[in-house]
């Protein structure tokens, strides 16, 4: 390999690392609501903030846009995407259904390799809860439920569930915020109960536990949003 091609390869690796750094930093700030919905995204400001050219900044923004976390408006302004509270009921309905369907199918079709992955994600979720790591909770909770979905052997349900969980990351952030980021351990235990029902191949209990798990999340978020809308010191969206 020539010196010139080697230098170009190193530069590409560095740029790729820069893109990932910008993407992960902004993604976490958006999910954590540090960048509020509707906040403007300015390439020049980001370039100065990260001490990078605008090319890797643009690449990171393309990834965020593909995830629906930022939106390009008709006037060429880019903003943090709004949370669609109007469709919140429909989102909750779909989310609850997927909790139930994937839990039922996992109880029917899982094998030992699935169980190992599910337990690993549950351990990571439990550790994140213990550490008060909210972004870790959101990520590991997602991985736990997707592992259950994968164990159900229906890729269409898994893909739909993945989209719902990814679209709902900021909504789930409100769930943890409602507990001041100190999630009660009983909700960690709910995951363990779901695993036990799955191991027993108990389809009906798996369905019931998944429904109860989803229902308490929905109730908590609805209650928090309702209280938040009446508070003058609340988070504004």
C-alpha positions in Angstrom: 0.0 0.0 0.0 1.4 3.4 -1.0 2.0 6.1 1.6 -0.7 8.3 0.0 -3.4 5.5 0.1 -2.4 4.7 3.7 -2.8 8.3 4.8 -6.2 8.4 3.1 -7.3 5.3 4.9 -6.3 6.7 8.3 -8.1 9.9 7.4 -11.3 8.0 6.6 -11.1 6.0 9.8 -10.7 9.2 11.8 -13.6 10.8 10.0 -15.7 7.8 10.6 -14.9 8.0 14.3 -15.8 11.6 14.2 -19.1 10.9 12.6 -19.9 8.3 15.2 -18.9 10.6 18.0 -21.1 13.4 16.8 -24.0 11.1 16.1 -23.9 9.3 19.4 -23.5 12.6 21.4 -26.4 14.3 19.6 -28.6 11.1 19.7 -28.1 10.8 23.5 -28.8 14.5 24.0 -32.0 14.2 22.0 -33.2 11.0 23.7 -32.3 12.5 27.1 -34.3 15.6 26.2 -31.3 17.8 26.7 -32.0 18.9 23.2 -35.7 19.7 23.4 -38.1 18.9 20.5 -38.1 21.8 18.1 -34.6 23.0 19.0 -32.7 24.2 16.0 -29.7 22.2 14.7 -27.1 24.5 13.2 -24.2 22.8 11.2 -21.9 25.8 11.7 -22.4 25.7 15.5 -21.9 22.0 15.6 -18.8 22.2 13.5 -17.3 24.7 16.0 -18.5 22.6 19.0 -16.9 19.4 17.8 -13.9 21.0 16.1 -14.7 19.3 12.9 -15.5 20.2 9.3 -19.1 20.2 8.2 -18.8 17.0 6.2 -18.8 14.6 9.2 -21.4 16.8 10.9 -23.7 16.4 7.9 -23.1 12.6 7.8 -24.1 12.4 11.5 -27.2 14.5 10.9 -28.2 12.2 8.0 -28.1 9.2 10.4 -30.2 11.1 13.0 -32.7 12.1 10.3 -33.0 8.5 9.2 -33.9 7.6 12.8 -36.5 10.4 12.9 -34.7 12.3 15.6 -34.2 15.4 13.5 -36.4 17.0 10.8 -35.5 19.2 7.9 -38.1 21.9 7.4 -39.2 23.4 4.1 -37.2 26.6 4.8 -34.0 24.4 5.0 -33.9 24.8 8.8 -33.2 21.6 10.7 -34.7 21.0 14.1 -35.0 18.3 16.7 -38.2 16.3 15.8 -41.3 17.0 17.8 -42.9 14.2 19.9 -46.2 13.4 18.4 -48.5 13.6 21.4 -51.6 13.6 19.1 -50.8 10.0 18.1 -49.7 8.9 21.6 -52.8 6.7 22.1 -52.2 4.9 18.8 -48.5 4.4 19.8 -49.5 3.0 23.2 -52.0 0.6 21.6 -49.4 -0.7 19.1 -46.7 -1.0 21.8 -49.0 -3.0 24.1 -50.0 -5.3 21.3 -46.4 -6.0 20.5 -45.5 -6.7 24.1 -48.3 -9.3 24.2 -47.7 -10.9 20.8 -44.0 -11.2 21.2 -44.2 -12.6 24.7 -46.8 -15.3 23.6 -44.6 -16.4 20.6 -41.5 -16.5 22.7 -43.1 -18.8 25.1 -44.0 -21.1 22.2 -40.8 -21.0 20.2 -37.7 -20.0 22.3 -34.7 -22.2 22.6 -31.8 -22.2 25.1 -29.7 -19.9 23.0 -32.5 -17.3 23.1 -32.8 -17.7 26.8 -29.1 -16.9 27.3 -29.3 -13.7 25.3 -32.5 -12.6 27.1 -30.9 -13.2 30.5 -27.8 -11.3 29.4 -29.9 -8.3 28.4 -31.9 -8.5 31.6 -28.7 -8.4 33.7 -27.5 -5.4 31.8 -30.9 -3.7 32.4 -30.8 -4.5 36.1 -27.2 -3.0 36.3 -28.3 0.1 34.5 -31.2 0.6 36.9 -28.9 0.1 39.9 -26.5 2.6 38.5 -29.2 5.2 37.7 -28.0 5.2 34.1 -31.1 6.3 32.2 -29.8 6.0 28.7 -28.5 2.6 29.6 -31.9 1.7 30.9 -33.6 2.7 27.7 -31.0 0.9 25.5 -31.0 -2.4 27.6 -34.8 -2.4 28.0 -35.0 -2.2 24.2 -32.5 -5.0 23.7 -34.3 -7.2 26.3 -37.7 -6.9 24.6 -36.3 -7.3 21.1 -34.5 -10.5 22.3 -37.9 -11.8 23.4 -39.4 -10.8 20.0 -36.5 -12.6 18.2 -37.2 -15.7 20.3 -40.8 -15.7 18.8 -39.4 -16.4 15.3 -41.5 -13.8 13.5 -39.2 -11.3 11.8 -42.1 -9.0 10.9 -43.2 -8.6 14.5 -39.6 -8.1 15.5 -39.0 -5.4 12.9 -42.2 -3.6 13.9 -41.4 -3.9 17.6 -37.9 -2.5 16.9 -39.4 0.5 15.1 -41.9 1.2 18.0 -39.2 1.0 20.6 -36.9 3.2 18.7 -39.6 5.7 17.9 -40.6 5.7 21.6 -37.2 6.3 23.2 -38.0 9.9 24.2 -41.4 8.9 25.4 -39.8 6.2 27.5 -37.4 8.9 28.8 -40.5 10.5 30.3 -41.3 7.2 32.1 -37.9 7.2 33.9 -38.1 11.0 34.5 -41.4 10.4 36.3 -39.5 8.4 38.9 -36.7 11.0 39.1 -34.5 8.4 37.2 -34.8 6.0 40.2 -36.8 3.1 38.8 -38.5 1.0 41.5 -36.9 -2.5 41.6 -40.3 -4.1 41.2 -40.3 -3.2 37.5 -37.0 -4.9 37.1 -38.6 -8.0 38.7 -41.4 -7.8 36.1 -38.9 -8.8 33.5 -37.8 -11.7 35.6 -41.4 -12.9 35.9 -41.8 -12.7 32.1 -38.7 -14.8 31.7 -40.0 -17.4 34.1 -43.4 -17.7 32.3 -41.5 -18.0 29.0 -39.3 -20.8 30.4 -42.5 -22.6 31.5 -43.9 -22.3 28.0 -47.0 -20.7 29.7 -48.4 -18.7 26.8 -51.4 -17.3 28.7 -49.3 -16.1 31.7 -46.8 -14.6 29.4 -49.6 -12.7 27.7 -51.0 -11.5 31.0 -47.6 -10.4 32.4 -46.7 -8.6 29.2 -50.1 -6.8 29.3 -49.6 -5.8 32.9 -46.1 -4.6 32.2 -47.2 -2.5 29.2 -50.2 -1.1 31.1 -48.2 0.2 34.0 -45.8 1.9 31.7 -48.6 3.5 29.8 -50.4 4.6 33.0 -47.2 6.1 34.4 -46.4 8.1 31.3 -49.9 9.4 30.9 -50.0 10.4 34.5 -46.7 12.2 34.2 -47.6 14.0 31.0 -50.9 15.1 32.6 -49.2 16.4 35.7 -46.4 18.0 33.7 -48.9 19.9 31.6 -50.3 21.5 34.7 -46.9 22.5 36.2 -45.3 25.8 35.5 -41.9 24.3 36.2 -42.3 21.3 33.8 -40.4 20.2 30.8 -41.6 22.0 27.7 -42.1 20.3 24.4 
